[in-house]
Amino acid sequence: MGKPKSERRYADNEAIAYGKFMRVSTQKLNLIAGLIRGKNADEALAELTFSKRRVAGDVKKVLQSAVANAENNHQLDVDRLFVKEVTIGKTLEFKRFRARARGRVGRIRKPVSNLTVVVSEREETE
């Protein structure tokens, strides 16, 4: 038996890609995500290529994956794609301890984030 197939959450002219367990804080990841929201896919890739931030390379991989999904899985035109939505989510946090003076400890938090990129095909304006 099994359960029935769920409906697709996104429209037919959209494709998504996920980046899970990225070793960066959500605040830092959101700074990069803000650079590419609403831009054309090729402009966003250029922006990420020349960004000095470390996490920009990981975001670029996820965006390239979303573009490839749009082209191969949904037969969308790559030249008309734009970044419709970029969502950042907090996942878990590695907790480590460091010895401090007088027998105390200092907590070190190592955050992990998730990233979702949705690309969509622009409507033709005639």
N, C-alpha and C positions, 0 to 999 in steps of 0.2 A: 504494500500500500504506500505508505509514506505520505508526506504532506504535499499539498498542491504547490505548483510553481508560483513564486511571488512575482508581482508585477515589477517591471523595470522602474527604478526611481527617477531616472533621468530621461530627458527627451531623446528622440531618435537622432537629433543632430548634435548630440553631446557625447564626449568620451571622457573617462576618468582614469586616474592612476594614483596609487597610494605609495607613500614612503613611510614605512613603519620602523619604530625603534631607532630614531635618529638621535644620536648622542649630543643634543644641544637643547638649551632651554627654549621654552615656547616664546619668550619675549624676544630673543635673538632671532629665532626663526620667523617671527612675525614681521620683523624689520625687512627681511629679504622678500617675504610674501607681499608686502605692501608695494614693493618696486614693480612687481609684474602684474598685479591685479588690473584687469580691463585692457591690457595691451595686446597687440597682435602677437601671435606665437613666435614669429621670427624676431620681432623687437624684444620680446621678453628673453629669448635665448641669448641675444646679443648683450642685453643688460646683465644677465647672470654670468656670461663668459668673462666680462671685464670687471666684475665686482671683486673687491678685495677681501670680502668676508669669506671665512673658511667654509661655512655651510652652503654657500652659493653653488658649489659644485654638486652637492647632493640634491639641491632643489632643481638644478639644471637636468640631472638624470631623470628625476620624476617627471618634469615637464616634457622631456624628449620621449619618455615612455607614454605619456598621455597623447602626444601627437602621433606616435606610432600606432597606438590603439585606435585612434580616430581613422587613420589611413587604412590599416589592415583589417580591423574588425568591423568598422562601421561604414567604410567606403566614403569618407568625407574628403572634401578638397582641402589639402594642406595649406594652400595659399590663402584661404579665407578663414582660417582658424584664429580664435582669440581666446585669451585666458578669461573664462567666465567667473570662476570661483576658486579661491585658494583658502583651505580651511586648516587651521592648526589645532592640534589637540594634545593635552598633557597625558602621558601614559603612566609611567611609574618613576620612581626615584631611587637610585642606588644610595644607600646610606653607609658612609664610611666614617671612621673615627681617627683622629690624630692626637697623639699625646701632647699635652700642654704642661705648663708649669704646675708644681705643687700637687701632682697626682691627678690632675683633672684631664678632661678630654674635650676636644673641639670637634663638633660634628661637621662633616663635609657632605653636602648633598650634590649628587650628580644626576641632573634631570635628563629625562628621555622624552621625546616628542613624536607625534604622528603628523603626517602631512597628506592632504588630499588635494589634488589639482584636477579641476574640471575645465576642459576646453570645449568650445562650441563653434559651430560654423555660422559665420555672419550671413544674414539674408541678403540676397542680391537686390541692390537698389537700381532701378531702371528709370 
